[in-house]
Amino acid sequence: MSRILITSALPYINGIKHLGNLAGSMLPADVWARFKRAQGHEVLYICATDEHGTPAELAAAAAGQDVRTYCDEQHEIQKAAGAAFGLSYDWFGRSSNPQNHRLTQHFAEALEKNGLIEERVDRMIYSIDDARFLPDRYVEGTCPHCGHVGARGDQCDNCGRLLDPTDLIDPYSSVSGSRNLEVRDTRHLYLLQTRIEPEIRAWVDGKSGWQTLAKSIAYKHLDEGLIDRGITRDLAWGVPVTTDGFPRPGMEDKVFYVWFDAPIEYIGATEEWAEATGNSWRDWWRLDEGAEDVRYVQFMGKDNVAFHTVSFPATIIGSGEPWKTVDQLKAFNWLNWYGGKFSTSQKRGVFMDQALELLPADYWRWRLTAYGPEHADSAFTWEDFQASTNKDLADVLGNFVNRIVKFAESKFDGVVPEGGQAGPVEAKLEADIKAAVAEATEQFEAMEFRKAAVAIRAAWVLGNEYLQVAAPWTALKTDRDQAAVGVRTGLNLVALFARLAAPILPFTAPKIAASVGVSDLSWPGADKDLLNTLPVGGKVEAQGVLFAKIEDAQVAEWSERFGGADA
């Protein structure tokens, strides 16, 4: 069995995340972690709140709290939301914790020793009305490359180019909207990415297993030419720049840029986990201490790819130390809301806490996995959510399970019946089911989540088609043994369907398994006997409605509350 390290992009601390954030990193990472655990692999799934930077300071001020108190509260809120959605983190850490501070400062010292840190005088945007230097994201204006209005000072979301705030045309403060800006001198540290561009390119070249989206973004930035990136900011909240081992006169009031320290928190959170559980973190991250056999997989939205394929690798490679780097990077496109963006101010879209007020987590998990933004941007609509829930979950899966279990309860004393012999119909079913399981396994291995869900649903459909052909309720009138074969086969399918559903539907799968008296949710092997796993005579018991259908009235109500096609 393999050792697999999984990280998903860190959710930012300022407020609970919307469904797009969930679908683009945390949820697929969880589904894949559950799949690999179910195969028997040793999995360590790490995530954390990203807590530094200007947005945290501003959000805390708006809430009337100091930044530490605000982050303390928001971390617990996000941790609880993740648990409610079934996100099976082995550890959910915090980038503001001491472990990340120490590691960030360590990497800065290592880069300094290797000649990759340089102090420069910057001309940066200062907002006179806000009385502060404005970090990249808090300067907006017109992109000099594509003319997009509303480009941020760190990146244009329209053309994807990385920017500096001084590149923008007609800049303004996104904090206050003020255009009363001026450029002032301030001293900052730069990571000299240009000096190690060949090493970074060679590293990307070696990632033959990366999907097209991730690799194309990486090459886009390499081909455009890397730039040296500032890694410090004029802020009070963050990892301090100056330490005993890294003295920097004049930088006592500066902190490291959030995009420098946030990816390091993957390591920091692993150290938090190790200290809390008595495990080692170094054998997951240090090649000289046992991490050679670790497979490291990252999950993130496409807007995070540049930092994870260029900037963070520059930190790791530039340190000259034997750190584990990512083996596979799974990038997702954007989940939109009726073709537009999620917007709290415009009441467009659903956020994680609100979603669970409407329906249990598995309804959302299925929709966001089976129809997620994997190879292109996709839109969430109430109408599509209703249709997929009612057809896939209620009609195909839920109806099959309840139908056969209730029939066994009413006609076969609530047990797996004996009698009869499987025939050609069951033989064909077994071959078809094994093909579906093999397909689902192959697609999960490839991290093709939509295709895996298609294969899983295909298996559920095979079960329904089998019952239509076997028709045990008809056979019972003339041949109880023949009816017993149909019921016994159907109940074994229930057990199998629970195992197939478990990575995506972790709350419902145990109920499905319990309905046929089992608890095994391991991933099935296509080469195994899948239709004879239940002991004859074992008790079965219906667990009630697994998935309630979404009614038109609910869609109308939710559209009014959260925005819909009209909005």
C-alpha positions, 0 to 999 in steps of 0.5 A: 500500500502507498503513502499518499499526502493530499493537500487542498488549497487553503481557504482564506480566513475572511468568511465562510466559503461558497460552493465554488470554493468547495467544488474546486479544491476541498471537496474533490480532495476529500473524495479522492482521499476517501477513495484511496483510504477505502483501497487501504492506502495510508492517506494524510489529508492536510488543509488549513485556514490561510490567515495572513494579509490585508483581507484579514486585517480589513475583515477584522476591522469591519467586525470590530475585532482585533485580528487574532480574535477574528481569525480565532473565531473564523477558523472554528467556523470554517473547521465546523463547516468542513466537518458538516460537509464531511471533509475528512481532513486528518488535520485542519491547521492555521497559517498563523500558528507558530509552526508556520512562522518558524518554517517561513522564516527558515525558508527565508534564511535558506534562500538568503544563504543561497543568494536568492533574496535581495533587498530592493527599494520599491515604488509602491502604491500608497493611499493617502485617504486610507493612510496605508500602503496598498498590497497588490490585491487592494489596488485595482484598475485597468489591465495594461495587457488586455484592457480588462477593467477591475484587474487586481494588482497581483493578477488579471482574472481576465487574461491571467497575467501576473501583475504588479500594482504599478502596472495598472492603468487608472488605479484606485483603492479597493478598500475605499475606492479612493483614487487619491494615490501616490507612489512612495518608496518602501524597502522590500525583500525579493525572491529572485525567481529569475535566477532559478528559472531553468531549475523550475522549468526542468521541474515542470518538464518532469511532471509527465502526469500533470493534467493539461490545465495545470501544465499549460498554466505553468508553461504560460508563466514560464514562457512569458518570463518569470519575474522576481517577486516581492515577498514582504509587505508593509503590514502588522499582521503576518509572519515577522520578517526579522528574527535573530537568524535573519536580521534585517534593519529597517524591516522590523515592522514588515511581514512576509507576503501571504503568498510566500507563507501560505503554501509553506503552511502545508508543511506547518499544518503537518507539523501541527498534526504530528505534534497533536498525534505523536507522529512524525511530520518529517517523513512526509516532507523530507526526502532524507528522512523517509518521504521518498516513498510519499506520493504528494497530490495537490487540489486547487482552482485554476487561479491558484495554479501559478503560485503552486507551479512557480512561486512555491516550487521556487521557494522549495527548490531555491532552499537547496534542501531535500523537501518533497515537492508535488507529484500530481497537481489537480486543477479545477475550473470555476463553478459559476452561478447561472453563468455569473460569479458568486456574490454575497452583496448581490445575494447570488449563490449559496455558501457552505453554511447556507447550503446545509440549512437547505439540504444534507451534505450528500445532496451537494457533494453529489452535484458538485462532484458529478457535475463539477467544473473539472475540464471547463467552467460550469454553472450551478443552477437550481433547476439542474440541481433539482433534476440531478438530485431527483433522477440520480439520487432519489430515483436511481439509487434511493428507489433501488435500495428501498424497493428491494430492501422493503420487498425482502422485509415484507416477503422474505422475513427481513433476511437475505433469502436462500434458495435457487441458483443464479442463471444467465441473467445474473451472469450478465449482470455480474460481467456488466457490474464488474466493468462498471466497477473497473471503469469507476476505479480507473477514473478515480485513479486518474482523478477524473471525478465526473467520469468516475461518477458516471461509472458509479451511476451506471452501476446503479442503473444496472441494478434497476435494470436487473430488477426489471428483468428478474422481477422477483415480485412476479416470480414469487407468485409461481417460483419462490426460489427464483424470486429468492435469487432476484432478492438475494442478488438485489441485496448484494447490489445494495451492499456494493452500491454503498461501497461505490457511493462512499467516497462521494456520499459518506453520510448516506453510504453507511445507511445503505450498508446498514440496510443490508446488515453490513458496515464494509465500505472498502472500495470493491475490486473488479476482480472480486465476487461482488454479488455473493458477499452477504451471508444467507439469513442475514438481517435486512432493514429499510433505513427510510427515505434516503433522498427526498425529491426537490420540489418546484416550490423549493426551487422557487423559494431558493431562487427568491432567497439566493438568486436564480435565472431571473437574477 
